[in-house]
Amino acid sequence: MKERRSYLWVLLIVLSLVVFACGSADKTTSEATSKPDMPTGGGGGGGAAGEVTSYHIHSVKYEGGNSGPVNDEFTADVVLEPLSIHYVFGDGQKTTMEVIIVGGSMWTQVLGMAWVETQLTDIEEQLAQVTEPSASPLNMQEATPLEDNLTWLLGQPHLNIAKGSMTLSGDETINGIHCKKYVVNSVYSYTATMPAPLNATSTITFRDQGEIWVADKSGWPTFVVRSRLTEVTTTEVSGNSNSEILFMEQDVTDINSSDIKIEPPK
């Protein structure tokens, strides 16, 4: 089940990146899309004062707690202008998938096999039919709303933090960024209903405890710079219940660093 969970998570993140990239193509990739067979790479650094233009993300999930085996791990280098992204996914033992987005193209490599190139405009057409709300087989309803004072950088995994569940505990400098530190004690849940012939309703509950550090700099979004959370996920379907415990670490570093350079695979 571990491999299936990992690849589903990978797929959802890759699709979210594709949708964003396609929607931003007109303003960020005009030169690259004019020559889709020869896209240009992106480099970090620069940007007006107060802008986040590039960054590095590292995220790890451990099964059972912070001393358990790695469940999922990935790194991401992101440059926003012109848009380019490099993801590396792993399971603690090996790299399972690598994704590079530069200009109007995306390259994907699975388990070290050959790179596969896809034009993002093609994917946008294919996804149009399945991303419409009416196409979803699930009727999803939140029992508790998520915290709306947090924002997320492009490519950054969202945390399941319920509104009103963060308590301010001080100020700290994390990864070179002045931050507000919060203690988290959160319970977030939603129900998902499958239509006939399944007619099944599941309730997913996320219980998160730990600490997060949120960027506190004028002109910057209030994104999570670091998180250390233990999350217990409980799934209830037709009277049956299953729980999973994960310890999750996440850090955003190298903001606006000129060292972040993303190129198509060789």
N, C-alpha and C positions, 0 to 999 in steps of 0.2 A: 504493500500500500504506500510505502514511502516514496517510491519512484513515481507512482501515479500522482500523488499530491504535489510533488516537486514540479512535474511537467505541466500540470494544470496551472500552477502559480506562474510558471515561466510564460505560458501561452497568454494568460491574461495581461501580464505586464507588456509583452511584445505588442499585443494588439492595441493596448492603450497608447503606446509610443507611435505606432503607425497612424492611428487616427489623429493624434496631435500633429504629427509631421505633415500629413496630407493637408490638414486644415491650415497649416502655416506656410505651405509651399510658395504661395504667391509673393509673400513679403520677405522670405528668408532664403529662397533657393532659386532665384530667377536665373542666375548664371549657370548653376549646376543643372537645372532641368532643361536648359537650352541644349546641353550636350550630355544626355543621360548616360552615354557610354564612357564619359571621361569626367566624373564628378570631382570637385575640388574638396580638399580636406578642410577641417576647422581647427582653429587654435584658440586657447583661452587668453586671458589677460585683457587689459584695457577696460572700456566701459566708463560711463559717467559716474561721478561720485554717488554712492548710494545704490548702485545697480549691482545685481548679481548676474554675471554673464557666463560663468563657467564654474564647475565644481566636481568633486569626486565623492561618491557614496559607497560605503561599505556596510553590508548588512549580513548578520549571521543569526540563524535560529538553531537552538540546541534542544534535543528531545529530552523531556523529563526534568530539565533544570540546567543551570549553568555549567554543571560538570558532566552533562550527558553528551552523547555523540551528536555531530552536526546533522541537522535535518535539511537545511537549505543554506546556501551562501552565495552572495553575488557582490560584484563590484560594478560601478558605473562611472564612466567619465562622460560629462555632458558639457557641450558648448552650445549656447543658445543662438549666437549670431556669427556666421550662418549655422543653422541647426546641424549638429552632428552628435552622435551618441555611440558609445562603445560599452556594451554589457558583457560580462563574463559570469556565467552561472555555474555552480558546483554543488556537490552533495557531501563535501568534506573529504572525499576520496579522489575525485576526479572532476575535470571540467565537463559538464553535461551539455552546455549550449553556449555559443558565443554569437552576439548580434552586433553588427556595425551599421549605423545609419549615417550616410553622408549625402547631402543634397537630396535628389529625388530617388535614391536607391537604397535598398537594404540588403545586406549580406548576412546569411545565417549559416552557422556550422554546428552540427550536432554530433557529439561524441567523437570529435576529431576527423569526421568525414569531410568530403569536399565542400567548399563554400558554395552556397546557392544564392544567386543574385535575383532580386525581384524589384521591379519598379513600383514605387509606392502608389502611383495613380491606379495601377491595376488592382492592388489590394483594396484601395478605397472602394472601387466598384463592387468587388466581391463581398466586402463587409457591409455594404449599404443595406442589403436585405436582412442581415442578421442583427444589426445594431439598432434597428427601429424598435421602440418599446413594444409595439404590437406583435413583434416577432418572438418575443421572449415567452417561453412556456411557463414562467414563474410569476405568480402574483406575490410580490414581496412587500411586507409591511414592517416598519420599524416599531419596536415596542418602546425604545428609548432613542432620542436623537443624538447624533454625534456632536462633539465639541466643535463649534463653528468659529472659534477664535484662533484656530490653527490653520495655516496654509501649507501647501506641499509643493516642493520644487518638482519640475518635470522629471519623471522617472523615479521619484522617491516613494517607497512603499508607504501607504497610509496606515495609521494606527487606529485600532478600535477603541477610541477614548470617548466615553459618554459625556455629554454636556454636563458641566457642573461638578466633574469628578477630579479636578486638578486643584491642589492647594499650593500656593506660592510659599517657597521655603528659603529664598535668598537670591543673590546674584553671584555668578561665577563666570570666569573666562574659560571657554571650552573650545579647543581647536583654533585658538587665536581670536575667538569671537565673543563679545560680551553677551551673556545670556541671562535669562530669568530661569531659575530652577524650580521645578514643580514636583511635588509628590503626587502620584497617581493611585487612586483606588476606584476602579471603574467597573461597572457592569453594563454591557451593551448587548442587546439582543434584537433579533428580527425573526419573523416567520416567513416561510416560503411555501406556496401551495402549487402543486402540480395539477393540471386539469385532467379530465377524463381521458383515458380509462384508469389512470393511476389514482387520481383523487386522494393523493397523500399530502399531508401537511407536516413540515418539519420546523422545529424551533432551534435556532442557533444562538447560543449565549457565549459571549466572550467576557471573562473576568480577568482584568489586568491590574497588576500591582507593581509599583516600582517608581522610577524617577525619569523625568525628561528635562532637557535643557532647550529653551526656545530662544532664537536669535532676538536680540534687543538692540537694534541699531537703526537710527533714523533713515527712512527711505527703503529699508529692507523688509521683505515679507516676514511674518512671524512663523518661520519654519522650524522644525525640530532639528537641532544641530546634533544632539546625542540623545539616545534613549537606552534605558536598561530596564526591561519589563519582563515579568513572568506572566504568561497568559495561559489560562485554562479555558479551552474551548469545549463546550458540551453540545452535542447534537441529539435531539430527541425526535424520533419518527415512529408513529404508531405505537406509542407506549414503550419503545425501546430507547435506551440512552447510551451514549458513548462519549467519553471524555479524552482529551489529549492535553498534555502540559508541554509548553515550549518556553524557553528563556530566550529573549530576543535582544540583540545588540545592534545598534545602528549609529553610524557617525557620518557627518558631512564635513569634508576637509578640502583644502586646496582651493578655496573660493577665489575666483578671478586670477588663478595662477596661470602664468604664461607657459608653464611646463605641460599643461594639458593640451595635447595635440592629437587629433583623430584623423586617420587616413583609411581609405579602402584597403582591404586585405591584399597582400602581395600575391 
